[in-house]
Amino acid sequence: MSGETIRVLVVDDHPLYREGLVGAIDTMPGKEVVGEAADGAEAVRRTAELAPDVVVMDLHMPELNGVDATRAITASHPDVAVLVLTMLEGDDSVFAAVRAGAKGYLLKGADRAEIGRALDAVAHGEVVFSSSIAQRVLAFFAGGRAAGATPFPELTDREREVLDLVARGLTNAEIARRLVVSDKTVRNHVSNVFAKLHVAGRAEAVARARDAGLGV
């Protein structure tokens, strides 16, 4: 960590929320917001420019999602801690972020005190989760499973395979050729995936898949 003051980069695509978070962090003792970013790609660039101690990272963003941005930042700047602050509380998102190198995971319902404690913790090399997330992480490992567990257990193996190919940018026709099945079969699989994941369309499915580590 650089000096006594924790230097923070705030990353969120919602301007009002970002503005409020910047204001809140700037009033915390020993914290200074050195920059902002509105998407993952900008977060990666700003991290290289500003060398913050902590990046507060949303996950669901345009251009480059928070998981991919976290992976890029922690690979290039291992001394920078990423603290995820998001509305996404599913196990897939949590473990995707941890696999990408995040040192903390808070939900957007966290209060100022909790965010302040989390910034202190990750800046000093600790790992921190919001209480509801921590309980699930502990239960996850207590059950003998690892963070590399199969994402989206509600999907069949073939549906997961189709989702992975969708996340890689393949069209239905290309997926059909790859899997040697009919276009109609692929359409049915895609429709089932959307229904099971409760997503409205391809873009949202891709975002969920990439947050879970598929399609990369």
C-alpha positions, 0 to 999 in steps of 0.5 A: 500500500502506498503511504498512510492514505488508501488511494481508491479508484471507484468503478460503476456504470451508474453515475448517481451511485458512483457519485454517491460512493465517491462522496462517501469514501472521500469522507472516510478517514485515511481514504482518498478517491483518486479516480473514477471509471464507468466500465471495465475497460476504463477501469483497466486503463485508469488503474494503469494510470493512477496506481490506486491501492484499491479498486472498488469494482461493480460487476455488471458493466458495459464494454468489459464486465467486472470479472474480466476487468478484475482479472486484467487488473490483478494480472498486470497489477498484483499489488492493487486490491480489487473490492467488488461492490455489486448487486449480484449475489449469486454463487456463480458471480461470487466465485467468478470474482474470487477466481479472477483475483478479487480480495473482497465481495460486498453487496450494494446494501453495505453501509458506509462503515462496512465499506470502510472496514472492507477498504482497510482490510483488502488494502492490507492484504486481507480477504473480506466478504459481506456477512451473507456472502461469507456464510455461503462461501463457508458452507460451500467449502464445508460441503467439500466443494471447490471454487471451480465447481460447475457453474449453473448446476440447473443446466444440463451438460449440453445446455451449459456447452451451448451457453459457453459457445453463445458466450464465445460469440457463436451464432446458433447456426455456428453452434449447430455445426460445431455440435453436429445437431440441427439449428432447431435443436440449438434454438431449443437449447438456447430457449431452455437456457434463457428460461432456466437462467431467467434472462431476457435475451442473448446479451444478458445470458452472455453477461451471466456466463462470463461472470461465471467464467464461461466463454473465456 
